Amino acid sequence: MNQAGFYHWRGDMLELNVRVQPKASRDEIVGPLGSDLKVRITAPPIEGQANAHLVRFLAKIFGVPRARVTLVSGEKGRRKQLRIQAPARLPEMINGNQN
């Protein structure tokens, strides 16, 4: 069962609530922050650069092509909801049990 609150499963689709910190010194998943997963990225929040960078970073972390990472909401804010279709890898803070 998901105790963290920042993600849930819909079949093989992982839905994540993310709080992004743009213009960080490096790309990293910091960890749970309330009902969000805090992620730092190096890209600035200008003309969609941060969103594109976040999608690339999460695709790499979860072992999927970029096309399988979708920004659902939060295009212009720091809080975002993303969907990752059939992730091949999961960070430690996410339980792979989909039941």
C-alpha positions as CSV (number, residue, x, y, z in Angstrom):
1,M,0.0,0.0,0.0
2,N,1.2,3.5,-0.8
3,Q,2.0,5.3,2.4
4,A,3.8,8.2,0.8
5,G,0.9,9.8,-1.0
6,F,2.9,11.3,-3.9
7,Y,2.1,8.4,-6.3
8,H,-0.5,5.9,-7.2
9,W,-0.9,3.1,-9.7
10,R,-3.6,2.8,-12.4
11,G,-2.9,-0.5,-13.9
12,D,0.6,-0.3,-15.3
13,M,0.5,3.5,-15.3
14,L,2.3,5.3,-12.4
15,E,0.9,8.7,-11.5
16,L,3.2,11.1,-9.7
17,N,2.7,14.4,-7.9
18,V,5.9,16.3,-8.2
19,R,7.2,19.6,-6.8
20,V,9.9,20.9,-9.0
21,Q,12.9,23.1,-8.0
22,P,14.3,24.6,-11.2
23,K,17.8,26.0,-11.7
24,A,19.3,23.6,-9.1
25,S,22.9,22.7,-9.1
26,R,22.2,19.2,-10.2
27,D,19.3,16.9,-11.3
28,E,18.1,14.7,-8.4
29,I,15.1,13.2,-6.7
30,V,15.2,14.7,-3.2
31,G,12.4,12.6,-1.7
32,P,8.8,12.9,-0.4
33,L,7.7,16.4,0.6
34,G,4.1,16.1,2.0
35,S,1.9,14.8,-0.8
36,D,4.6,15.5,-3.5
37,L,7.9,14.1,-4.6
38,K,10.5,16.8,-4.6
39,V,12.7,16.9,-7.7
40,R,15.5,19.3,-8.4
41,I,16.5,20.0,-12.0
42,T,19.1,22.2,-13.6
43,A,16.9,23.7,-16.3
44,P,15.4,27.2,-15.9
45,P,11.6,27.7,-15.8
46,I,11.7,29.5,-19.2
47,E,9.6,28.7,-22.3
48,G,8.9,25.1,-21.2
49,Q,12.6,24.2,-20.7
50,A,12.1,23.0,-17.2
51,N,9.1,20.8,-18.2
52,A,11.0,19.2,-21.1
53,H,14.1,18.6,-18.9
54,L,11.9,17.1,-16.1
55,V,10.3,14.7,-18.6
56,R,13.8,13.6,-19.9
57,F,15.1,13.2,-16.4
58,L,12.2,11.1,-15.2
59,A,12.3,9.0,-18.3
60,K,15.9,8.2,-17.6
61,I,15.2,7.5,-13.9
62,F,12.3,5.2,-14.6
63,G,13.9,3.5,-17.6
64,V,11.4,4.4,-20.3
65,P,11.3,6.4,-23.5
66,R,10.4,10.1,-23.2
67,A,7.1,9.4,-25.0
68,R,5.9,7.3,-22.1
69,V,6.2,10.2,-19.6
70,T,3.3,12.6,-19.8
71,L,2.8,15.9,-18.1
72,V,-0.8,15.9,-17.0
73,S,-1.1,19.2,-15.2
74,G,1.0,22.0,-13.7
75,E,2.6,23.2,-16.9
76,K,3.2,26.7,-15.5
77,G,3.6,25.9,-11.8
78,R,6.1,24.1,-9.6
79,R,3.5,21.4,-8.6
80,K,3.0,19.0,-11.5
81,Q,1.2,15.7,-12.1
82,L,2.9,13.2,-14.4
83,R,2.1,9.8,-15.7
84,I,4.7,7.2,-16.5
85,Q,3.5,4.2,-18.6
86,A,4.9,0.8,-17.5
87,P,8.1,2.0,-15.7
88,A,11.0,-0.4,-16.1
89,R,12.8,0.8,-12.9
90,L,11.5,2.3,-9.7
91,P,13.3,4.5,-7.2
92,E,13.5,3.1,-3.7
93,M,10.8,5.4,-2.4
94,I,8.2,3.9,-4.8
95,N,6.8,0.5,-4.0
96,G,6.5,-1.6,-7.2
97,N,3.5,-3.5,-5.8
98,Q,0.6,-2.3,-7.9
99,N,-2.2,-3.9,-5.8
